[in-house]
Amino acid sequence: MTRYRYYNNQRLILSVTLLIPLAIMMLLIGNLIPQNVYSHANPTSYAPPSNSVVGENGTLPEKAVIVFSERPEPKASYIRVTNSDNERVDKNDYGVSADNPRESSISIDTSKLKQGIYTVSWLALSRDDGHITKGSYVFTVSKASNRSETDVRAITNNDFANSTTIDNVNVTYRISPFYSGINNNFTVSLSDSDGKVLTNVKTVLLIFSNKQAELGPISAELTKVGEGEYSGSGGYLSQPGEWEEKMIVQRNEAYDLNHSFTFNIKNPP
């Protein structure tokens, strides 16, 4: 019996001795094999560029082109271009490039491009990981304005303000002018409970969505213009109606601040 146990123990020790280097070898081989780490089909570039102004030199975009990080499935993906009345101005000919399977586009009917804000909405079903992503961005067609000085003054004097306190941080948010379909200015002020400006902020993001018009999410990153002061501009509120907005304040060595609210906005007079 003693000899039997001795042989069994020796066999166990030998098995473990052989398995350890084998496990290490398998681990090393596993690390050498490329891993498929997917981030879904997210846009890497837009044309026209996001929040850009076109038409000032008389040239209008004939296509909306989006390049994704993964390959969109053409039968289940789309791009749509709409004006401030939520009317499509594209030619409904969405397709994926034969030369670049990550690039998709749709033609724009340039005869329908008037002065104003246009929204490019997209949805992509990734052929690589099977996930669906969606979003929107805006561009502006600029031509000579026929507004009188009185109209411009009325638009300029209409503002929106929202204030709240999150995690002992005072947040003040403003939109000016508070009308849709134009270039709005967005400002965020941040201070602590003692009224001192916040100095540990990394990024301030605004995310806009209009569910009724199926627009969004539209993202905008504000620029730091002073301690505790962040600002940006763009035609993100491209259409009238109810908008949902989420503000994300990313901080160093602290949790993000999140604030969501809704508001109704109308076209300028």
N, C-alpha and C positions, 0 to 999 in steps of 0.2 A: 504493500500500500504506500509505503514511504517513497519507494522508487517511482511509483506511478505519479504521485504528487510532484516529485522532483521534475520528472519529464514534462508534466503539464505546465508547471511554473516556467520551465525553460522555454517551452513553446510559446507561452504567453509573452514572456520578455522579448523573444525573438520577433513575434508578430508586432508588438508595439514598436520595437526598434526599427522594423521595416516600414511601418505605417507612418512614422513621424516624418522621415525625409520624403516619403511619397506625398504626404499632405502638403509639405512645403513646396514640393515641385509643382503640384497641381495649382497651388495658390499663385505661384510665380507665372505659370502658364496662363492662368485666368487673367492676371493683370496685363499680360502681353496681348490678349485678344481685345480688339476694339469693342468698346461698350456702346450700345445704342442709347444715348441719353437724349431724349426728345424734349423740346421746349414748346411744342405745338407749332402750328403755322402762324407765326407772327410776322408782320411787315418789317422789312429791313430798309425799304426805300419807297418813296411815293413820287409820282410825276402826274400832275404838277405837285411840287413840294407842299407839305402840310403848312397851312397858314400863310401861303404865299399870295402875292398879288400879281395878276396877269392882265394882259390887254392894254397896258399903258403904252406899249410900243406898237400897238395895232395887231399883234400876233396873239391868237387864241389857241388854247390846247385842243388838239384833235382827238386825243385819247387820254384816258386815266389809266395809268400803269402802276401796278403794285408788285414789288418783288418780296417774296416770303422766305422765311427761314426753312420751310419745308415745302413739299410739292402739294399744291391744292388739287383736289379732285374736281375736274371741270364740270362733271354732271351734277355735283352737289354744292358748288361754290358760286359766288356771284360778286359783281361790283355794280353799284347803282349810283348815278349822279343826279341829284335833285336840286331844284332852285328853292327860293324862300317860300314858295307856295306848295312845296312838296311835290312838284311836277317833275317827272323824269325828263332829262335833257340828253340822255345817252341814246344809242341806237340799238340797245338790247342785243349786242353781238359778243357777249362775254366769251373769252377764250384764253387758253394757256399757250404760251409760246412754244413752238416746236424746237427752238434752239435752247431755251432755258425753261425746264419744267417747273421752276419756282416763280416764274414771271407770268402774271395774268393781266389782262387789259380789257377795256371796253371803249368803243368809239363814242365821241361826243359830237352832237349836232351843234356845230358852232353858230348856226343861224339862230339858235335859241339862247345863246349866251348874251344876256344883257348885263348892265351894271348891277352888282349885288354879290351876295354870299352864296356859294354853292357847296353842297355837302356830298362827299364821296363815302358811301356806306359799303362795307364789304363783309362777306362771310366766307370762311375757308374751312373745308373739310380736308384734313391732312391725309395724304396717301401714305405717309410714313408712320404715323401713330394712331390714326383713326379719330382724333379729337377735332372738335369744332371750335373755332375762334371767330369772333366778330368785333367790329368796331367801326368808327367813322373818323373822318377828318375834313377840314374845310379849306377852300381857297377862295380868293376874292377876284372878281372881274371888275376892273377899275376903268371908268370912262369919265368924260366931263360931267360934272354935277350941275343940275339945273336948280338946286335948292337956293332959296333966297336967304339973306342974312338973318331974317326973322325966324325962318324954319331951323336954321343951324343953331341959333341961340336957344330955341325951345328944346331942341334935342339935347344940347349940352347941359342944360339946367335940370335934367331929369336923372336922378341917381337912385341907387338901391343900397341899403346898408343892413348888415346883419352882425350881431355881437353875441358872444357866448363865452362861457368859462369851462375849460376842459382840463382836468388834472392840475388845477390851480394855475392854469395859463389863460390869460385873457386874449381872446381872438376877435378881431374886428375885420369885417370883410365888406368890400364895396365893389359895385359895378357902375361904371359911368361911361357913356350915357346908358340908361336902363331901357334900351329898345332892342328888338331883335333885328337880324338881317343887316347889321352894320358892324363896324369895327369897335368893339367895346374895350374899355380899360378895366382891369381887375387888380385890386390891391388888397393885401393882407397885412395887418399889423399884429405883432405878438409881444406880450409883456407878461411878467410874472405877477404874483399876488400883491407885490409891493409897488407895482407900476414900472419896474425896471425892464428894459428891453431884453428879449430872449437872445442869447448869444450862441446857443448850442444847436442851432437849426442847420440841417444839411440840405434839405429839399422841401419845397412846398409845391404840391401837385393839386390840380383841380381836374375833376372828372365829371363831364356833363352827359346827361342822357335825357332824351325826349321819347318816352315809350309810345305815346300816341302816334308820333310821326315815324317811329322805328329808327330813331337816330341815336347813335352812341354805342358804347362809351367813346367820348371824345376827350382826349387827355391834353392838358396844358401844364407845362412846368414854368413857374414864375421865377423871375430873376431878382436876386438880392440887390436892392437899391440903397440900403442903409441898414444899420443894426436894428433887427426886429421888423424891417420893412421889406415887403416883396411885391413885385408888380409884373404885369404882363398885359398884352393886348392881342386881340384877334376876333374873328367873326364866329366864334364857337357857338353862339346862340343864334343859329342861322334861320330859325323859324319861330313864329309866335306860338304861344301855348304854355303848357306846364312843363317845366324842366326840373329834373332832379340833379342835385349837385353834391358831390362828395369832395371834401377837402382833406388831404393827407399831409401832415407836417411830420417829416422824418427828422429825428434828433440824434445827436451823438450821445451814447451811453444813457439812453432813455427810450421808453416806449414811444411809438408813433402816436400822434394826436389825430383823431378821426372825427369829422363833423359832417353830418349830412342834413340837407334841408331841401325844400321845394319852393318854387316861386313861379308865378305866371308873368309872362312878358308879352308885350304886343309890338307890332311894327310901329315905326316912327310916324308922326303925323305928316 
